[in-house]
Amino acid sequence: KAFPNHQIVYIVRHPLQGLESWMLDEIKTPFDQGQWSRMVMKFSFMIWELCSPFNKANAVGIRLEDVKTNPDATMRKLAVFMGIEDHETLYRSEYCGYKYWGPSSQQTGPITGFDQSSINKPIGRLFNTQDIILFSILFWPFSKTFSYTDMSEDDFKTQLCSIRPLLDEPLGFELKLYDKLENKEFLLKDMPPYKALHQK
C-alpha cells in the first residue's frame, strides 16, 4: 500500500530441483525427526510461494536458469521491466565493490551470482522415479507457466487422477528417511512429519 507503483521480480527455479535441494540441505548425521520436520516445512513453504502473483502487470517471474545461462538477454529484459538502464553492473555479482556470495549449502558450497553449479545438479538425489513423477504432476501449473514441462493440460488432468492413491502411501524419499532414523519411536505412517506432508 505504501508503494502503489511497485514492481515485483521473482527469481524462480525448477520446482523439483529446488525442493530436492532445500530438503537435502536439512540432512545431517545423525538424522532425526526434527530434520525431517524441517524438510516438510520446505515443501509447505514452497506450496505457499507458488501461490504468489507471478506474471501480473506489476510482477514478473524470471527463471534462475535463464539468469545463469543467458544473462545478456535475461538481464536486458529485466532492465526494461524495471525501467532502468541496461548497465554493466547488472552482469556483475557484486555490490559496492564486494563480491556477492549466495548462502552456502551442503550440496554446492558457497556460490556467486552467475555460477551454474546449483542448476546443474541432477534431479533424483533424494527422490526416486515415482516421487519425481508425483511432484512433477503436483507442480505442473507452475512448471507449465515457466516452461519447465511440455506436458499438456489434458495429460496433467489424467495423471492427476492416477496419482491420487499414491498420496496415501509413503513416498520413496520417506522410506529412505525412515531408514536413516536412529530412534524409530513410531511406525512410518504415524510419524508427525509423514502426517504433515501428506496432509499438505
C-alpha positions, 0 to 999 in steps of 0.5 A, spaced: 500 500 500 505 504 501 508 503 494 502 503 489 507 503 483 511 497 485 514 492 481 515 485 483 521 480 480 521 473 482 527 469 481 524 462 480 527 455 479 525 448 477 520 446 482 523 439 483 530 441 483 529 446 488 525 442 493 530 436 492 535 441 494 532 445 500 530 438 503 537 435 502 540 441 505 536 439 512 540 432 512 545 431 517 548 425 521 545 423 525 538 424 522 532 425 526 525 427 526 526 434 527 530 434 520 525 431 517 520 436 520 524 441 517 524 438 510 516 438 510 516 445 512 520 446 505 515 443 501 509 447 505 513 453 504 514 452 497 506 450 496 505 457 499 510 461 494 507 458 488 501 461 490 504 468 489 502 473 483 507 471 478 506 474 471 501 480 473 502 487 470 506 489 476 510 482 477 514 478 473 517 471 474 524 470 471 527 463 471 534 462 475 536 458 469 535 463 464 539 468 469 545 463 469 545 461 462 543 467 458 544 473 462 545 478 456 538 477 454 535 475 461 538 481 464 536 486 458 529 484 459 529 485 466 532 492 465 526 494 461 521 491 466 524 495 471 525 501 467 532 502 468 538 502 464 541 496 461 548 497 465 554 493 466 553 492 473 547 488 472 552 482 469 556 483 475 555 479 482 557 484 486 555 490 490 559 496 492 565 493 490 564 486 494 563 480 491 556 477 492 556 470 495 549 466 495 548 462 502 552 456 502 549 449 502 551 442 503 550 440 496 554 446 492 558 450 497 558 457 497 556 460 490 556 467 486 551 470 482 552 467 475 555 460 477 551 454 474 553 449 479 546 449 483 542 448 476 546 443 474 545 438 479 541 432 477 534 431 479 533 424 483 538 425 489 533 424 494 527 422 490 526 416 486 522 415 479 515 415 482 516 421 487 519 425 481 513 423 477 508 425 483 511 432 484 512 433 477 504 432 476 503 436 483 507 442 480 505 442 473 501 449 473 507 452 475 512 448 471 507 449 465 507 457 466 515 457 466 516 452 461 519 447 465 514 441 462 511 440 455 506 436 458 499 438 456 493 440 460 489 434 458 495 429 460 496 433 467 488 432 468 489 424 467 495 423 471 492 427 476 487 422 477 492 416 477 496 419 482 491 420 487 492 413 491 499 414 491 498 420 496 496 415 501 502 411 501 509 413 503 513 416 498 520 413 496 524 419 499 520 417 506 522 410 506 529 412 505 528 417 511 525 412 515 531 408 514 536 413 516 532 414 523 536 412 529 530 412 534 524 409 530 519 411 536 513 410 531 511 406 525 512 410 518 505 412 517 504 415 524 510 419 524 508 427 525 512 429 519 509 423 514 502 426 517 504 433 515 506 432 508 501 428 506 496 432 509 499 438 505 
